Amino acid sequence: TRTIPFEYVKLALHKYQPKYVVFFGGEAILEPDLLRKIMNEYPDKRYLLHTNGTHYNDTNKDIYEKLYGVVLTLDSYRSEWLKKYKDYSDEDIVSYFKLIEEQKNKIIVTHNVFASHNDPYYVEDMKKYNLPSTNWYLFVTKNRDQEFLSYFRDCMLEDFNPNINVFPKLRLLVDGTLTYDMRGVYNLFHVTKWEDKKLEEPLPMSNKCVQCPYKHECFAFTMFPHFVKDIIDNVDYELHFCKFTKIFWRYKHG
């Protein structure tokens, strides 16, 4: 596992002066000493941690206490589903539910909508746990097989309004590269060679997306326009995240 050198982190924070700092990975919590070092050096920032919840324990609880929010990838509340489709161990399951129980007030949920293998009881269970409204992540894939989710439609009818309008974040990658592309393909420059003009360069977009009337309701397009371009320009069928964006738009706007 490679870790971002602390000097790169310091340089990026000094140059960009962000109000919010998001720890993401992989699993950023697997580098607790680095997280503590950053948070102690810059106590005025608001920190968020992206996590799948499987490494929460008493040894890193102090980090969670300092976080502004915990962005939890929550695909199911059911251990049998998580074991079957996410390959979680019994130990992972214990950490997962302990995090939900002990950090509920800080949790921001991100729910993956896959092309297939979705938990049909997700919305029902979410209400039982009384967690905040979900950020739906329409999983970006060129998978041809698709599964229509009735619960996705039903939650629209119940005025359950997931937030899918998000935008690319400036990312510091492990090698010191700064980019709005989490894969590190487009829009690259190194933190040691800071260029303000690079921050303003738009990511490439597919003409199919630009011409789509639903683009401003599309999670994939707003957050990953470049990634979507690489996929959508090379297929001749409707992708599942396109299909579900239409469902969302129709139920939102009638």
C-alpha positions as CSV (number, residue, x, y, z in Angstrom):
1,T,0.0,0.0,0.0
2,R,1.3,3.4,-1.0
3,T,0.7,6.5,1.2
4,I,0.7,10.2,0.2
5,P,3.8,11.9,1.6
6,F,2.9,14.4,4.3
7,E,4.9,17.1,2.5
8,Y,2.6,16.8,-0.5
9,V,-0.5,17.2,1.7
10,K,1.0,20.3,3.4
11,L,1.8,21.9,0.0
12,A,-1.7,21.2,-1.4
13,L,-3.4,22.7,1.8
14,H,-1.2,25.7,1.8
15,K,-1.7,26.4,-1.9
16,Y,-5.4,25.7,-2.2
17,Q,-6.6,26.6,1.3
18,P,-9.7,24.4,1.3
19,K,-12.4,24.7,3.9
20,Y,-13.2,21.0,3.7
21,V,-10.7,18.1,3.5
22,V,-12.0,14.7,2.5
23,F,-10.0,11.5,3.3
24,F,-10.6,8.9,0.7
25,G,-8.9,5.8,-0.6
26,G,-9.1,2.8,-0.7
27,E,-9.6,3.0,3.0
28,A,-8.0,6.1,4.4
29,I,-8.6,5.0,8.0
30,L,-6.0,2.3,7.4
31,E,-3.5,5.2,7.7
32,P,-4.6,6.5,11.1
33,D,-1.2,8.1,12.0
34,L,-1.2,10.2,8.8
35,L,-4.8,11.3,9.4
36,R,-4.0,12.3,13.0
37,K,-1.0,14.2,11.8
38,I,-3.0,16.2,9.2
39,M,-5.8,17.0,11.6
40,N,-3.4,18.1,14.3
41,E,-1.4,20.3,12.0
42,Y,-4.6,21.9,10.5
43,P,-7.2,21.9,13.2
44,D,-9.2,24.7,11.5
45,K,-10.3,22.4,8.6
46,R,-13.5,20.4,8.4
47,Y,-12.6,16.8,7.8
48,L,-14.8,14.1,6.2
49,L,-13.9,10.4,5.9
50,H,-15.1,8.2,3.1
51,T,-15.3,4.6,4.4
52,N,-17.0,1.3,3.9
53,G,-17.2,1.0,7.7
54,T,-15.3,-2.2,8.1
55,H,-12.3,-0.9,10.1
56,Y,-14.0,1.0,12.8
57,N,-12.7,0.1,16.3
58,D,-11.6,1.5,19.6
59,T,-8.1,2.3,18.4
60,N,-9.2,4.8,15.8
61,K,-12.3,6.1,17.5
62,D,-10.4,9.3,18.4
63,I,-10.2,10.1,14.7
64,Y,-13.9,9.8,14.2
65,E,-14.6,12.1,17.1
66,K,-12.7,14.9,15.3
67,L,-14.4,14.4,12.0
68,Y,-17.0,16.8,10.6
69,G,-18.7,13.9,8.9
70,V,-18.4,10.2,8.0
71,V,-19.4,9.4,4.4
72,L,-20.4,5.8,4.7
73,T,-20.8,3.6,1.7
74,L,-23.9,1.7,2.8
75,D,-25.2,-0.8,0.3
76,S,-27.3,-2.9,2.7
77,Y,-28.2,-3.2,6.4
78,R,-28.4,-7.0,6.1
79,S,-25.3,-9.1,7.0
80,E,-26.4,-11.9,4.7
81,W,-26.4,-9.5,1.7
82,L,-23.1,-8.0,2.6
83,K,-21.5,-11.4,2.9
84,K,-22.8,-12.6,-0.4
85,Y,-22.2,-9.5,-2.6
86,K,-19.5,-7.5,-0.7
87,D,-17.5,-10.4,0.7
88,Y,-17.6,-9.0,4.3
89,S,-16.2,-11.1,7.1
90,D,-17.9,-11.5,10.5
91,E,-15.4,-9.1,11.9
92,D,-16.2,-6.6,9.1
93,I,-19.9,-6.9,9.9
94,V,-19.3,-6.1,13.6
95,S,-17.3,-3.0,12.7
96,Y,-19.9,-1.9,10.2
97,F,-22.8,-1.9,12.5
98,K,-20.8,-0.6,15.4
99,L,-20.0,2.5,13.3
100,I,-23.6,3.0,12.4
101,E,-24.7,2.8,16.0
102,E,-22.0,4.9,17.6
103,Q,-21.5,7.6,14.9
104,K,-25.0,7.9,13.6
105,N,-25.1,11.7,14.1
106,K,-22.1,12.2,11.8
107,I,-22.9,9.7,9.1
108,I,-23.7,10.8,5.5
109,V,-24.9,7.8,3.6
110,T,-23.8,7.0,0.0
111,H,-25.8,4.1,-1.5
112,N,-24.6,2.3,-4.6
113,V,-27.2,1.5,-7.3
114,F,-25.6,-1.3,-9.2
115,A,-26.6,-2.6,-12.6
116,S,-27.6,-5.8,-10.7
117,H,-27.4,-7.4,-7.3
118,N,-29.1,-4.5,-5.3
119,D,-30.7,-5.1,-1.9
120,P,-34.5,-4.7,-2.5
121,Y,-35.0,-4.0,1.3
122,Y,-32.6,-1.1,1.4
123,V,-35.1,1.8,1.7
124,E,-37.3,-0.1,4.2
125,D,-34.3,-0.8,6.4
126,M,-32.9,2.7,6.1
127,K,-36.1,4.1,7.6
128,K,-35.8,1.7,10.5
129,Y,-32.3,2.9,11.3
130,N,-33.3,6.5,10.8
131,L,-30.2,7.6,9.0
132,P,-30.1,10.8,6.9
133,S,-31.4,10.8,3.3
134,T,-29.2,8.9,1.0
135,N,-26.8,10.2,-1.6
136,W,-27.4,7.8,-4.5
137,Y,-24.4,6.6,-6.4
138,L,-25.5,5.3,-9.8
139,F,-22.6,3.0,-10.3
140,V,-20.7,3.9,-13.5
141,T,-20.2,0.8,-15.5
142,K,-20.7,-0.4,-19.1
143,N,-22.5,-3.5,-17.9
144,R,-25.2,-4.4,-20.4
145,D,-27.3,-6.4,-17.9
146,Q,-29.7,-4.2,-15.9
147,E,-32.1,-4.7,-13.0
148,F,-35.1,-2.4,-12.6
149,L,-35.4,-1.4,-9.0
150,S,-39.0,-0.8,-7.9
151,Y,-37.8,0.6,-4.6
152,F,-35.9,3.3,-6.5
153,R,-39.2,4.3,-8.2
154,D,-41.2,4.0,-5.0
155,C,-39.0,6.2,-3.0
156,M,-39.4,8.9,-5.6
157,L,-43.2,8.6,-5.2
158,E,-42.8,9.0,-1.4
159,D,-41.1,12.3,-1.8
160,F,-37.8,10.8,-0.7
161,N,-35.4,13.1,-2.5
162,P,-31.8,11.7,-2.7
163,N,-29.1,14.2,-3.5
164,I,-27.4,13.2,-6.8
165,N,-26.2,16.7,-7.9
166,V,-22.5,16.7,-6.9
167,F,-19.4,17.9,-8.6
168,P,-15.8,16.7,-9.1
169,K,-13.5,17.4,-6.2
170,L,-9.9,18.4,-6.5
171,R,-8.0,15.3,-5.6
172,L,-4.5,14.8,-4.3
173,L,-3.4,11.4,-5.5
174,V,-0.8,9.2,-3.8
175,D,2.0,10.3,-6.2
176,G,1.4,14.0,-5.5
177,T,-0.7,14.5,-8.6
178,L,-3.6,17.0,-8.4
179,T,-6.6,16.3,-10.6
180,Y,-10.4,16.4,-10.8
181,D,-10.3,12.9,-12.2
182,M,-10.1,10.3,-9.4
183,R,-8.4,7.8,-11.8
184,G,-5.6,10.2,-12.7
185,V,-6.1,10.1,-16.5
186,Y,-7.2,13.7,-17.3
187,N,-6.4,17.2,-16.0
188,L,-3.2,16.4,-14.3
189,F,-0.5,18.5,-12.7
190,H,1.9,17.8,-9.8
191,V,1.4,19.6,-6.5
192,T,5.0,20.8,-6.6
193,K,4.2,22.6,-9.9
194,W,1.1,24.5,-8.9
195,E,-0.8,26.1,-11.8
196,D,-4.0,28.0,-11.1
197,K,-5.0,27.8,-14.7
198,K,-5.1,24.0,-14.4
199,L,-7.8,24.2,-11.8
200,E,-10.1,25.9,-14.3
201,E,-9.6,23.4,-17.1
202,P,-12.9,21.5,-17.7
203,L,-12.9,17.7,-17.8
204,P,-13.8,16.2,-21.2
205,M,-17.5,15.4,-21.9
206,S,-19.3,13.1,-24.3
207,N,-21.4,14.9,-26.9
208,K,-24.1,12.3,-26.0
209,C,-24.1,13.7,-22.4
210,V,-24.0,17.4,-23.5
211,Q,-27.1,16.8,-25.7
212,C,-29.0,14.8,-23.0
213,P,-31.9,16.8,-21.4
214,Y,-31.4,14.9,-18.1
215,K,-27.7,15.7,-17.7
216,H,-28.2,18.1,-14.7
217,E,-30.0,15.3,-12.8
218,C,-27.4,12.7,-13.6
219,F,-24.9,11.8,-10.8
220,A,-22.6,10.2,-13.3
221,F,-22.4,13.2,-15.6
222,T,-22.1,15.8,-12.9
223,M,-19.4,14.1,-10.9
224,F,-17.6,11.9,-13.5
225,P,-18.2,13.5,-16.9
226,H,-14.8,12.3,-18.1
227,F,-15.3,8.7,-16.9
228,V,-18.8,8.6,-18.5
229,K,-17.3,9.8,-21.8
230,D,-14.8,7.0,-21.9
231,I,-17.7,4.5,-21.5
232,I,-20.7,6.0,-23.3
233,D,-18.8,6.8,-26.5
234,N,-17.9,3.2,-26.9
235,V,-21.3,1.4,-26.5
236,D,-24.4,1.3,-28.6
237,Y,-27.0,0.5,-25.9
238,E,-28.6,2.5,-23.0
239,L,-26.5,2.3,-19.9
240,H,-28.2,1.6,-16.5
241,F,-27.2,4.9,-14.9
242,C,-28.8,6.7,-17.9
243,K,-32.0,4.7,-17.5
244,F,-32.2,5.4,-13.7
245,T,-31.5,9.1,-14.2
246,K,-34.5,9.2,-16.5
247,I,-36.6,7.5,-13.8
248,F,-35.5,10.0,-11.2
249,W,-36.2,13.0,-13.5
250,R,-39.7,11.8,-14.4
251,Y,-40.8,11.2,-10.8
252,K,-39.2,14.4,-9.6
253,H,-40.7,16.6,-12.3
254,G,-43.9,14.6,-13.1
